[in-house]
Amino acid sequence: MANLKGKTLFISGGSRGIGLAIALRAARDGANVIIAAKTAEPHPKLPGTIYTSAAEIEAAGGKALPIVCDIRDEKQVEAAVAAGVEKFGGIDICINNASAISLTPTLQTPMARFDLMHQINTRGTFLVSKTCIPHLLKAANPHILNLSPPLNMEVKWFAPHVAYTVAKFGMSMCVLGMAGEFRKQGIAVNALWPRTSIATAAVKNLLGGDEMVRCSRKPEIMADAAHVILTRPSREFTGNFCIDDEILESAGIKDLSQYAVDPKAKLFPDFFVEPRPR
């Protein structure tokens, strides 16, 4: 499949950052995008709402349905999926992008924050996938894509922030299990994670400010990598823990300099994957 024209994507947390970039890349093909996120009102530190995202998607050539949805709430997720199916006739692709982060050690992690990360990352991913699957089973080339890391069981990825790592790896364990569970039915379930930090509002506000952004790649690298995955035959490509640069290289894209915020800056590696030798 060359593109996503006419396909319907359900994207959690797609009002900004990587989720929005994936939506816009699909929109350029003429896809339909259901934006399910909590951001209905502008945030003082975070750009974009579900409505501004919908406008961008339609300006890019797609069709959009913005829905206020807290993926911790089963009824809200069920209603969002039902509304998307009613408007577009079905769902072809489920993108589990919504995530919460707190890079705190054990003694500095409030249980409320622990619960939030697990409710959004692991439970939310499971819930959104579970709710979309009955519709994906009817699709021609169905995909679930989780924005989560490879299951790299090394102490160094756990010790600094146990709670966050476990919550993110919960998303990846959904990939491992659901890929096996739905392989015969033809639903592809894969994960995608960046090699380097990505220039998002979360990176700027929570992890390192403008300097960290300068040493990052643009969200478009994740969007283009996701596009490669989502246009592959679902029965042939499933159960993979993909890294953005490797996926693009497999598609013949060797020069990644276009994705750098500052081509002269040394890229900052992301969590859970090793930097590539230069």
Phi, psi and omega in degrees: 000124187281329183209185184250023181303127178080354179281152178247125180251136170254117184239120176276140179062037187265022184276352180197176171061221184295319180300316178293321179299318177297319179298316182293324178294319177293323181298325179296338175275347185096031180275164171260137183230125173264113179264108181249105183206168183274345190280091177263333180246147179302141178256141184297333183246351184237121183286151170089148172228176178296333182280319176293325178295317179299320179297319178295319180298316181289327176293333180277352177114003179257185173242143187229148172229102178277130181226127174288120186208125172262111187289000172280345186257113184301318181295321179294320178295315179300319180292321180295315179297316180298319179295320179295318179294320179297320183283318189250354175091357180163183175226130180258331188219135176243121179249113177267092185254330183302137183201151174242148185225141171205105184273060185247146175290171189305309186289343179257013180255105176298144181298332176297322179287321175304311181298318180301312181298319181286326179292322180277308188291296185280304184294318180298318177298315179298315183294312181297317178299310181304320183285329180279333189303318178304329178277324176298326179299339180265354186275159183283324181218069190283140179225143163244130179233119178259133175276084186210160189274166172296150181281080183261099189274061176251143183305322186297338179273347181258315192305318183288335186202073185305312186298315181294315181300314181298321180294319179289319179294336174299322176297319181290326176293330173298321177299310182302313183286313184290328177300318177290320183295322187250015180301313183293332179278353173088013176271120176279135176230115183226166175242152175225136182215148182275148174288324184240171172296150182246138185285084177241170178297325180296319178296317181292315188275330187251334191246333184182007175070201186296327181293321177295320178298319181299330182263022183243171170260160181285153178303339182298335178294323177289324179295316180292322177294318177300320180299319178300314181296313187288344177262002176277153179298125186296332180280349183250343185226094181209153179078023184257144173253096191267145173249137191307311184292325180292321179295317180295320178296324178294338178264008177091008179264102186264325183270109182259008183297334180298339183268351182286136173296314176229104183302341181271346184278148174283125184291140179269125181291147177277176177285155167078355176225151180276146173294151180277145176300140182266000000 
